[in-house]
Amino acid sequence: MRKLSNLFMALSVLSFAVPAFAQGGEAAGGGVNWVAITAGFSMAIASAVCGLAQAKATAAAAEGLARNPAARPGIQLALILGLALIESLALYTLVIIFAKVK
């Protein structure tokens, strides 16, 4: 219990010290547009993860069709729905990037 109270005391002291680190005076100008750079990286990561997920889903569907060809309609429906949901994640990332980057 003593350690927990010490932890909360340290966190409260640190939270009150945050304004001391705030930038004062005039703002620095002519910096790098980090929003655009991080947006590019986030889109690259989202596309890579979606690509890996789509490859895994397609491989699983092909394996399921190879094991049981009679289940094609159900597997095909699940595959198309899954691929649409996976691709929507990359599209949501793209929409957020367009909303944030000026």
Backbone atoms as SQL, in Angstrom:
CREATE TABLE atoms (id INTEGER PRIMARY KEY, chain TEXT, resi INTEGER, resn TEXT, atom TEXT, x REAL, y REAL, z REAL);
INSERT INTO atoms VALUES
  (1, 'A', 1, 'MET', 'N', 0.822, -1.186, 0.000),
  (2, 'A', 1, 'MET', 'CA', 0.000, 0.000, 0.000),
  (3, 'A', 1, 'MET', 'C', 0.868, 1.252, 0.000),
  (4, 'A', 2, 'ARG', 'N', 1.983, 1.147, 0.695),
  (5, 'A', 2, 'ARG', 'CA', 2.888, 2.297, 0.781),
  (6, 'A', 2, 'ARG', 'C', 3.491, 2.604, -0.591),
  (7, 'A', 3, 'LYS', 'N', 3.825, 1.551, -1.343),
  (8, 'A', 3, 'LYS', 'CA', 4.396, 1.749, -2.676),
  (9, 'A', 3, 'LYS', 'C', 3.385, 2.413, -3.607),
  (10, 'A', 4, 'LEU', 'N', 2.136, 2.003, -3.476),
  (11, 'A', 4, 'LEU', 'CA', 1.091, 2.569, -4.325),
  (12, 'A', 4, 'LEU', 'C', 0.869, 4.047, -4.026),
  (13, 'A', 5, 'SER', 'N', 0.884, 4.412, -2.757),
  (14, 'A', 5, 'SER', 'CA', 0.709, 5.832, -2.425),
  (15, 'A', 5, 'SER', 'C', 1.913, 6.653, -2.876),
  (16, 'A', 6, 'ASN', 'N', 3.108, 6.074, -2.781),
  (17, 'A', 6, 'ASN', 'CA', 4.296, 6.774, -3.292),
  (18, 'A', 6, 'ASN', 'C', 4.220, 6.959, -4.806),
  (19, 'A', 7, 'LEU', 'N', 3.706, 5.946, -5.495),
  (20, 'A', 7, 'LEU', 'CA', 3.562, 6.042, -6.947),
  (21, 'A', 7, 'LEU', 'C', 2.581, 7.147, -7.323),
  (22, 'A', 8, 'PHE', 'N', 1.436, 7.197, -6.655),
  (23, 'A', 8, 'PHE', 'CA', 0.462, 8.249, -6.949),
  (24, 'A', 8, 'PHE', 'C', 0.991, 9.635, -6.604),
  (25, 'A', 9, 'MET', 'N', 1.776, 9.732, -5.549),
  (26, 'A', 9, 'MET', 'CA', 2.375, 11.011, -5.177),
  (27, 'A', 9, 'MET', 'C', 3.365, 11.462, -6.253),
  (28, 'A', 10, 'ALA', 'N', 4.180, 10.540, -6.742),
  (29, 'A', 10, 'ALA', 'CA', 5.150, 10.891, -7.784),
  (30, 'A', 10, 'ALA', 'C', 4.440, 11.288, -9.073),
  (31, 'A', 11, 'LEU', 'N', 3.383, 10.570, -9.433),
  (32, 'A', 11, 'LEU', 'CA', 2.642, 10.911, -10.649),
  (33, 'A', 11, 'LEU', 'C', 1.947, 12.259, -10.531),
  (34, 'A', 12, 'SER', 'N', 1.434, 12.575, -9.356),
  (35, 'A', 12, 'SER', 'CA', 0.785, 13.876, -9.194),
  (36, 'A', 12, 'SER', 'C', 1.804, 15.008, -9.264),
  (37, 'A', 13, 'VAL', 'N', 2.987, 14.808, -8.704),
  (38, 'A', 13, 'VAL', 'CA', 4.037, 15.830, -8.794),
  (39, 'A', 13, 'VAL', 'C', 4.450, 16.028, -10.246),
  (40, 'A', 14, 'LEU', 'N', 4.596, 14.931, -10.984),
  (41, 'A', 14, 'LEU', 'CA', 4.974, 15.043, -12.393),
  (42, 'A', 14, 'LEU', 'C', 3.879, 15.697, -13.224),
  (43, 'A', 15, 'SER', 'N', 2.619, 15.436, -12.898),
  (44, 'A', 15, 'SER', 'CA', 1.540, 16.046, -13.678),
  (45, 'A', 15, 'SER', 'C', 1.457, 17.549, -13.450),
  (46, 'A', 16, 'PHE', 'N', 1.834, 18.018, -12.269),
  (47, 'A', 16, 'PHE', 'CA', 1.838, 19.459, -12.024),
  (48, 'A', 16, 'PHE', 'C', 3.066, 20.132, -12.614),
  (49, 'A', 17, 'ALA', 'N', 4.093, 19.372, -12.947),
  (50, 'A', 17, 'ALA', 'CA', 5.317, 19.939, -13.507),
  (51, 'A', 17, 'ALA', 'C', 5.244, 20.096, -15.020),
  (52, 'A', 18, 'VAL', 'N', 4.211, 19.577, -15.657),
  (53, 'A', 18, 'VAL', 'CA', 4.106, 19.626, -17.114),
  (54, 'A', 18, 'VAL', 'C', 4.107, 21.050, -17.665),
  (55, 'A', 19, 'PRO', 'N', 3.404, 22.026, -17.086),
  (56, 'A', 19, 'PRO', 'CA', 3.441, 23.379, -17.647),
  (57, 'A', 19, 'PRO', 'C', 4.841, 23.997, -17.655),
  (58, 'A', 20, 'ALA', 'N', 5.733, 23.514, -16.833),
  (59, 'A', 20, 'ALA', 'CA', 7.095, 24.047, -16.824),
  (60, 'A', 20, 'ALA', 'C', 7.820, 23.720, -18.119),
  (61, 'A', 21, 'PHE', 'N', 7.404, 22.657, -18.786),
  (62, 'A', 21, 'PHE', 'CA', 8.054, 22.260, -20.029),
  (63, 'A', 21, 'PHE', 'C', 7.365, 22.846, -21.259),
  (64, 'A', 22, 'ALA', 'N', 6.347, 23.640, -21.082),
  (65, 'A', 22, 'ALA', 'CA', 5.629, 24.228, -22.207),
  (66, 'A', 22, 'ALA', 'C', 6.519, 25.237, -22.920),
  (67, 'A', 23, 'GLN', 'N', 6.278, 25.386, -24.198),
  (68, 'A', 23, 'GLN', 'CA', 7.073, 26.316, -24.993),
  (69, 'A', 23, 'GLN', 'C', 6.635, 27.738, -24.674),
  (70, 'A', 24, 'GLY', 'N', 7.578, 28.571, -24.376),
  (71, 'A', 24, 'GLY', 'CA', 7.258, 29.950, -24.053),
  (72, 'A', 24, 'GLY', 'C', 7.733, 30.889, -25.141),
  (73, 'A', 25, 'GLY', 'N', 7.220, 32.096, -25.125),
  (74, 'A', 25, 'GLY', 'CA', 7.634, 33.093, -26.106),
  (75, 'A', 25, 'GLY', 'C', 7.074, 32.803, -27.475),
  (76, 'A', 26, 'GLU', 'N', 7.860, 33.118, -28.483),
  (77, 'A', 26, 'GLU', 'CA', 7.395, 32.914, -29.850),
  (78, 'A', 26, 'GLU', 'C', 7.585, 31.464, -30.264),
  (79, 'A', 27, 'ALA', 'N', 6.717, 31.020, -31.121),
  (80, 'A', 27, 'ALA', 'CA', 6.789, 29.644, -31.584),
  (81, 'A', 27, 'ALA', 'C', 7.886, 29.508, -32.626),
  (82, 'A', 28, 'ALA', 'N', 8.480, 28.356, -32.648),
  (83, 'A', 28, 'ALA', 'CA', 9.512, 28.097, -33.645),
  (84, 'A', 28, 'ALA', 'C', 8.854, 27.988, -35.012),
  (85, 'A', 29, 'GLY', 'N', 9.426, 28.622, -35.992),
  (86, 'A', 29, 'GLY', 'CA', 8.824, 28.618, -37.319),
  (87, 'A', 29, 'GLY', 'C', 9.657, 27.835, -38.316),
  (88, 'A', 30, 'GLY', 'N', 9.022, 27.476, -39.399),
  (89, 'A', 30, 'GLY', 'CA', 9.729, 26.822, -40.495),
  (90, 'A', 30, 'GLY', 'C', 10.152, 25.398, -40.199),
  (91, 'A', 31, 'GLY', 'N', 9.379, 24.699, -39.398),
  (92, 'A', 31, 'GLY', 'CA', 9.726, 23.327, -39.064),
  (93, 'A', 31, 'GLY', 'C', 9.232, 22.354, -40.123),
  (94, 'A', 32, 'VAL', 'N', 9.496, 21.115, -39.864),
  (95, 'A', 32, 'VAL', 'CA', 9.071, 20.048, -40.759),
  (96, 'A', 32, 'VAL', 'C', 7.608, 19.725, -40.474),
  (97, 'A', 33, 'ASN', 'N', 6.853, 19.454, -41.518),
  (98, 'A', 33, 'ASN', 'CA', 5.448, 19.090, -41.353),
  (99, 'A', 33, 'ASN', 'C', 5.375, 17.610, -40.954),
  (100, 'A', 34, 'TRP', 'N', 5.449, 17.362, -39.654),
  (101, 'A', 34, 'TRP', 'CA', 5.462, 15.994, -39.162),
  (102, 'A', 34, 'TRP', 'C', 4.124, 15.301, -39.346),
  (103, 'A', 35, 'VAL', 'N', 3.051, 16.063, -39.457),
  (104, 'A', 35, 'VAL', 'CA', 1.736, 15.443, -39.641),
  (105, 'A', 35, 'VAL', 'C', 1.689, 14.695, -40.970),
  (106, 'A', 36, 'ALA', 'N', 2.218, 15.311, -42.011),
  (107, 'A', 36, 'ALA', 'CA', 2.209, 14.662, -43.323),
  (108, 'A', 36, 'ALA', 'C', 3.120, 13.436, -43.342),
  (109, 'A', 37, 'ILE', 'N', 4.253, 13.538, -42.678),
  (110, 'A', 37, 'ILE', 'CA', 5.187, 12.413, -42.660),
  (111, 'A', 37, 'ILE', 'C', 4.602, 11.241, -41.878),
  (112, 'A', 38, 'THR', 'N', 4.047, 11.517, -40.709),
  (113, 'A', 38, 'THR', 'CA', 3.457, 10.431, -39.926),
  (114, 'A', 38, 'THR', 'C', 2.200, 9.879, -40.595),
  (115, 'A', 39, 'ALA', 'N', 1.494, 10.718, -41.332),
  (116, 'A', 39, 'ALA', 'CA', 0.326, 10.224, -42.070),
  (117, 'A', 39, 'ALA', 'C', 0.759, 9.236, -43.144),
  (118, 'A', 40, 'GLY', 'N', 1.856, 9.536, -43.810),
  (119, 'A', 40, 'GLY', 'CA', 2.374, 8.606, -44.813),
  (120, 'A', 40, 'GLY', 'C', 2.788, 7.280, -44.201),
  (121, 'A', 41, 'PHE', 'N', 3.462, 7.346, -43.056),
  (122, 'A', 41, 'PHE', 'CA', 3.855, 6.111, -42.380),
  (123, 'A', 41, 'PHE', 'C', 2.639, 5.331, -41.895),
  (124, 'A', 42, 'SER', 'N', 1.632, 6.028, -41.395),
  (125, 'A', 42, 'SER', 'CA', 0.447, 5.320, -40.909),
  (126, 'A', 42, 'SER', 'C', -0.294, 4.647, -42.055),
  (127, 'A', 43, 'MET', 'N', -0.342, 5.289, -43.215),
  (128, 'A', 43, 'MET', 'CA', -0.991, 4.661, -44.366),
  (129, 'A', 43, 'MET', 'C', -0.188, 3.459, -44.845),
  (130, 'A', 44, 'ALA', 'N', 1.138, 3.571, -44.799),
  (131, 'A', 44, 'ALA', 'CA', 1.973, 2.440, -45.204),
  (132, 'A', 44, 'ALA', 'C', 1.783, 1.254, -44.262),
  (133, 'A', 45, 'ILE', 'N', 1.730, 1.536, -42.971),
  (134, 'A', 45, 'ILE', 'CA', 1.538, 0.459, -41.997),
  (135, 'A', 45, 'ILE', 'C', 0.152, -0.158, -42.151),
  (136, 'A', 46, 'ALA', 'N', -0.867, 0.681, -42.323),
  (137, 'A', 46, 'ALA', 'CA', -2.234, 0.163, -42.484),
  (138, 'A', 46, 'ALA', 'C', -2.351, -0.685, -43.746),
  (139, 'A', 47, 'SER', 'N', -1.731, -0.243, -44.831),
  (140, 'A', 47, 'SER', 'CA', -1.795, -1.009, -46.074),
  (141, 'A', 47, 'SER', 'C', -1.051, -2.329, -45.950),
  (142, 'A', 48, 'ALA', 'N', 0.091, -2.307, -45.276),
  (143, 'A', 48, 'ALA', 'CA', 0.857, -3.541, -45.111),
  (144, 'A', 48, 'ALA', 'C', 0.097, -4.557, -44.263),
  (145, 'A', 49, 'VAL', 'N', -0.487, -4.097, -43.172),
  (146, 'A', 49, 'VAL', 'CA', -1.228, -5.009, -42.297),
  (147, 'A', 49, 'VAL', 'C', -2.475, -5.530, -43.004),
  (148, 'A', 50, 'CYS', 'N', -3.148, -4.670, -43.746),
  (149, 'A', 50, 'CYS', 'CA', -4.332, -5.123, -44.490),
  (150, 'A', 50, 'CYS', 'C', -3.946, -6.119, -45.577),
  (151, 'A', 51, 'GLY', 'N', -2.819, -5.886, -46.222),
  (152, 'A', 51, 'GLY', 'CA', -2.356, -6.829, -47.238),
  (153, 'A', 51, 'GLY', 'C', -2.045, -8.194, -46.645),
  (154, 'A', 52, 'LEU', 'N', -1.392, -8.204, -45.492),
  (155, 'A', 52, 'LEU', 'CA', -1.100, -9.477, -44.829),
  (156, 'A', 52, 'LEU', 'C', -2.380, -10.182, -44.394),
  (157, 'A', 53, 'ALA', 'N', -3.336, -9.420, -43.885),
  (158, 'A', 53, 'ALA', 'CA', -4.600, -10.018, -43.450),
  (159, 'A', 53, 'ALA', 'C', -5.390, -10.569, -44.631),
  (160, 'A', 54, 'GLN', 'N', -5.370, -9.851, -45.747),
  (161, 'A', 54, 'GLN', 'CA', -6.079, -10.341, -46.930),
  (162, 'A', 54, 'GLN', 'C', -5.421, -11.603, -47.474),
  (163, 'A', 55, 'ALA', 'N', -4.098, -11.658, -47.433),
  (164, 'A', 55, 'ALA', 'CA', -3.404, -12.862, -47.894),
  (165, 'A', 55, 'ALA', 'C', -3.748, -14.053, -47.008),
  (166, 'A', 56, 'LYS', 'N', -3.790, -13.832, -45.700),
  (167, 'A', 56, 'LYS', 'CA', -4.133, -14.911, -44.772),
  (168, 'A', 56, 'LYS', 'C', -5.577, -15.369, -44.977),
  (169, 'A', 57, 'ALA', 'N', -6.489, -14.428, -45.185),
  (170, 'A', 57, 'ALA', 'CA', -7.895, -14.787, -45.399),
  (171, 'A', 57, 'ALA', 'C', -8.080, -15.558, -46.703),
  (172, 'A', 58, 'THR', 'N', -7.392, -15.128, -47.743),
  (173, 'A', 58, 'THR', 'CA', -7.494, -15.814, -49.030),
  (174, 'A', 58, 'THR', 'C', -6.908, -17.220, -48.946),
  (175, 'A', 59, 'ALA', 'N', -5.777, -17.353, -48.257),
  (176, 'A', 59, 'ALA', 'CA', -5.169, -18.675, -48.105),
  (177, 'A', 59, 'ALA', 'C', -6.078, -19.604, -47.309),
  (178, 'A', 60, 'ALA', 'N', -6.704, -19.078, -46.258),
  (179, 'A', 60, 'ALA', 'CA', -7.611, -19.902, -45.457),
  (180, 'A', 60, 'ALA', 'C', -8.845, -20.308, -46.260),
  (181, 'A', 61, 'ALA', 'N', -9.347, -19.399, -47.089),
  (182, 'A', 61, 'ALA', 'CA', -10.512, -19.736, -47.917),
  (183, 'A', 61, 'ALA', 'C', -10.147, -20.782, -48.964),
  (184, 'A', 62, 'ALA', 'N', -8.974, -20.648, -49.566),
  (185, 'A', 62, 'ALA', 'CA', -8.542, -21.641, -50.560),
  (186, 'A', 62, 'ALA', 'C', -8.342, -23.006, -49.906),
  (187, 'A', 63, 'GLU', 'N', -7.803, -23.010, -48.702),
  (188, 'A', 63, 'GLU', 'CA', -7.623, -24.274, -47.986),
  (189, 'A', 63, 'GLU', 'C', -8.971, -24.887, -47.625),
  (190, 'A', 64, 'GLY', 'N', -9.910, -24.052, -47.215),
  (191, 'A', 64, 'GLY', 'CA', -11.245, -24.551, -46.895),
  (192, 'A', 64, 'GLY', 'C', -11.956, -25.112, -48.118),
  (193, 'A', 65, 'LEU', 'N', -11.783, -24.459, -49.258),
  (194, 'A', 65, 'LEU', 'CA', -12.383, -24.969, -50.499),
  (195, 'A', 65, 'LEU', 'C', -11.725, -26.269, -50.937),
  (196, 'A', 66, 'ALA', 'N', -10.434, -26.399, -50.699),
  (197, 'A', 66, 'ALA', 'CA', -9.750, -27.633, -51.077),
  (198, 'A', 66, 'ALA', 'C', -10.210, -28.801, -50.210),
  (199, 'A', 67, 'ARG', 'N', -10.494, -28.527, -48.959),
  (200, 'A', 67, 'ARG', 'CA', -10.932, -29.596, -48.062),
  (201, 'A', 67, 'ARG', 'C', -12.392, -29.977, -48.282),
  (202, 'A', 68, 'ASN', 'N', -13.242, -28.983, -48.575),
  (203, 'A', 68, 'ASN', 'CA', -14.669, -29.249, -48.717),
  (204, 'A', 68, 'ASN', 'C', -15.228, -28.392, -49.849),
  (205, 'A', 69, 'PRO', 'N', -15.160, -28.865, -51.090),
  (206, 'A', 69, 'PRO', 'CA', -15.649, -28.064, -52.218),
  (207, 'A', 69, 'PRO', 'C', -17.153, -27.795, -52.173),
  (208, 'A', 70, 'ALA', 'N', -17.907, -28.594, -51.463),
  (209, 'A', 70, 'ALA', 'CA', -19.356, -28.402, -51.402),
  (210, 'A', 70, 'ALA', 'C', -19.731, -27.177, -50.569),
  (211, 'A', 71, 'ALA', 'N', -18.817, -26.685, -49.765),
  (212, 'A', 71, 'ALA', 'CA', -19.105, -25.533, -48.908),
  (213, 'A', 71, 'ALA', 'C', -18.724, -24.217, -49.571),
  (214, 'A', 72, 'ARG', 'N', -18.606, -24.223, -50.892),
  (215, 'A', 72, 'ARG', 'CA', -18.158, -23.035, -51.616),
  (216, 'A', 72, 'ARG', 'C', -19.010, -21.797, -51.375),
  (217, 'A', 73, 'PRO', 'N', -20.344, -21.851, -51.417),
  (218, 'A', 73, 'PRO', 'CA', -21.117, -20.607, -51.227),
  (219, 'A', 73, 'PRO', 'C', -20.886, -19.953, -49.865),
  (220, 'A', 74, 'GLY', 'N', -20.840, -20.747, -48.821),
  (221, 'A', 74, 'GLY', 'CA', -20.622, -20.186, -47.490),
  (222, 'A', 74, 'GLY', 'C', -19.229, -19.614, -47.324),
  (223, 'A', 75, 'ILE', 'N', -18.245, -20.324, -47.852),
  (224, 'A', 75, 'ILE', 'CA', -16.861, -19.850, -47.749),
  (225, 'A', 75, 'ILE', 'C', -16.673, -18.594, -48.586),
  (226, 'A', 76, 'GLN', 'N', -17.271, -18.576, -49.771),
  (227, 'A', 76, 'GLN', 'CA', -17.127, -17.410, -50.645),
  (228, 'A', 76, 'GLN', 'C', -17.766, -16.172, -50.011),
  (229, 'A', 77, 'LEU', 'N', -18.932, -16.330, -49.411),
  (230, 'A', 77, 'LEU', 'CA', -19.594, -15.201, -48.753),
  (231, 'A', 77, 'LEU', 'C', -18.757, -14.685, -47.584),
  (232, 'A', 78, 'ALA', 'N', -18.251, -15.603, -46.767),
  (233, 'A', 78, 'ALA', 'CA', -17.421, -15.194, -45.630),
  (234, 'A', 78, 'ALA', 'C', -16.135, -14.529, -46.105),
  (235, 'A', 79, 'LEU', 'N', -15.554, -15.027, -47.185),
  (236, 'A', 79, 'LEU', 'CA', -14.321, -14.447, -47.716),
  (237, 'A', 79, 'LEU', 'C', -14.559, -13.032, -48.227),
  (238, 'A', 80, 'ILE', 'N', -15.602, -12.836, -49.005),
  (239, 'A', 80, 'ILE', 'CA', -15.874, -11.505, -49.563),
  (240, 'A', 80, 'ILE', 'C', -16.209, -10.513, -48.454),
  (241, 'A', 81, 'LEU', 'N', -17.004, -10.934, -47.485),
  (242, 'A', 81, 'LEU', 'CA', -17.333, -10.055, -46.364),
  (243, 'A', 81, 'LEU', 'C', -16.084, -9.722, -45.546),
  (244, 'A', 82, 'GLY', 'N', -15.256, -10.718, -45.293),
  (245, 'A', 82, 'GLY', 'CA', -14.020, -10.491, -44.546),
  (246, 'A', 82, 'GLY', 'C', -13.062, -9.576, -45.278),
  (247, 'A', 83, 'LEU', 'N', -12.907, -9.769, -46.582),
  (248, 'A', 83, 'LEU', 'CA', -12.016, -8.904, -47.359),
  (249, 'A', 83, 'LEU', 'C', -12.526, -7.470, -47.401),
  (250, 'A', 84, 'ALA', 'N', -13.838, -7.301, -47.472),
  (251, 'A', 84, 'ALA', 'CA', -14.395, -5.942, -47.469),
  (252, 'A', 84, 'ALA', 'C', -14.140, -5.251, -46.134),
  (253, 'A', 85, 'LEU', 'N', -14.291, -5.975, -45.041),
  (254, 'A', 85, 'LEU', 'CA', -14.037, -5.381, -43.726),
  (255, 'A', 85, 'LEU', 'C', -12.555, -5.084, -43.526),
  (256, 'A', 86, 'ILE', 'N', -11.688, -5.950, -44.024),
  (257, 'A', 86, 'ILE', 'CA', -10.248, -5.709, -43.909),
  (258, 'A', 86, 'ILE', 'C', -9.864, -4.477, -44.719),
  (259, 'A', 87, 'GLU', 'N', -10.378, -4.368, -45.924),
  (260, 'A', 87, 'GLU', 'CA', -10.026, -3.229, -46.776),
  (261, 'A', 87, 'GLU', 'C', -10.590, -1.928, -46.219),
  (262, 'A', 88, 'SER', 'N', -11.708, -2.012, -45.506),
  (263, 'A', 88, 'SER', 'CA', -12.283, -0.791, -44.940),
  (264, 'A', 88, 'SER', 'C', -11.351, -0.158, -43.913),
  (265, 'A', 89, 'LEU', 'N', -10.533, -0.944, -43.237),
  (266, 'A', 89, 'LEU', 'CA', -9.591, -0.384, -42.270),
  (267, 'A', 89, 'LEU', 'C', -8.582, 0.526, -42.959),
  (268, 'A', 90, 'ALA', 'N', -8.079, 0.110, -44.120),
  (269, 'A', 90, 'ALA', 'CA', -7.144, 0.962, -44.860),
  (270, 'A', 90, 'ALA', 'C', -7.856, 2.207, -45.386),
  (271, 'A', 91, 'LEU', 'N', -9.098, 2.056, -45.805),
  (272, 'A', 91, 'LEU', 'CA', -9.836, 3.216, -46.300),
  (273, 'A', 91, 'LEU', 'C', -10.149, 4.200, -45.179),
  (274, 'A', 92, 'TYR', 'N', -10.451, 3.695, -43.977),
  (275, 'A', 92, 'TYR', 'CA', -10.667, 4.592, -42.832),
  (276, 'A', 92, 'TYR', 'C', -9.399, 5.368, -42.517),
  (277, 'A', 93, 'THR', 'N', -8.253, 4.705, -42.605),
  (278, 'A', 93, 'THR', 'CA', -6.982, 5.395, -42.374),
  (279, 'A', 93, 'THR', 'C', -6.776, 6.487, -43.407),
  (280, 'A', 94, 'LEU', 'N', -7.099, 6.204, -44.654),
  (281, 'A', 94, 'LEU', 'CA', -6.953, 7.197, -45.716),
  (282, 'A', 94, 'LEU', 'C', -7.877, 8.392, -45.483),
  (283, 'A', 95, 'VAL', 'N', -9.097, 8.144, -45.054),
  (284, 'A', 95, 'VAL', 'CA', -10.039, 9.234, -44.782),
  (285, 'A', 95, 'VAL', 'C', -9.546, 10.098, -43.624),
  (286, 'A', 96, 'ILE', 'N', -9.028, 9.467, -42.585),
  (287, 'A', 96, 'ILE', 'CA', -8.499, 10.231, -41.452),
  (288, 'A', 96, 'ILE', 'C', -7.307, 11.066, -41.883),
  (289, 'A', 97, 'ILE', 'N', -6.462, 10.527, -42.749),
  (290, 'A', 97, 'ILE', 'CA', -5.306, 11.287, -43.237),
  (291, 'A', 97, 'ILE', 'C', -5.773, 12.498, -44.030),
  (292, 'A', 98, 'PHE', 'N', -6.752, 12.322, -44.902),
  (293, 'A', 98, 'PHE', 'CA', -7.255, 13.464, -45.673),
  (294, 'A', 98, 'PHE', 'C', -7.896, 14.509, -44.764),
  (295, 'A', 99, 'ALA', 'N', -8.496, 14.077, -43.671),
  (296, 'A', 99, 'ALA', 'CA', -9.121, 15.025, -42.748),
  (297, 'A', 99, 'ALA', 'C', -8.087, 15.787, -41.931),
  (298, 'A', 100, 'LYS', 'N', -6.964, 15.157, -41.612),
  (299, 'A', 100, 'LYS', 'CA', -5.980, 15.777, -40.731),
  (300, 'A', 100, 'LYS', 'C', -4.914, 16.583, -41.465),
  (301, 'A', 101, 'VAL', 'N', -4.448, 16.102, -42.611),
  (302, 'A', 101, 'VAL', 'CA', -3.347, 16.769, -43.313),
  (303, 'A', 101, 'VAL', 'C', -3.909, 17.928, -44.117),
  (304, 'A', 102, 'LYS', 'N', -3.314, 19.086, -43.932),
  (305, 'A', 102, 'LYS', 'CA', -3.796, 20.285, -44.631),
  (306, 'A', 102, 'LYS', 'C', -2.847, 20.658, -45.737);
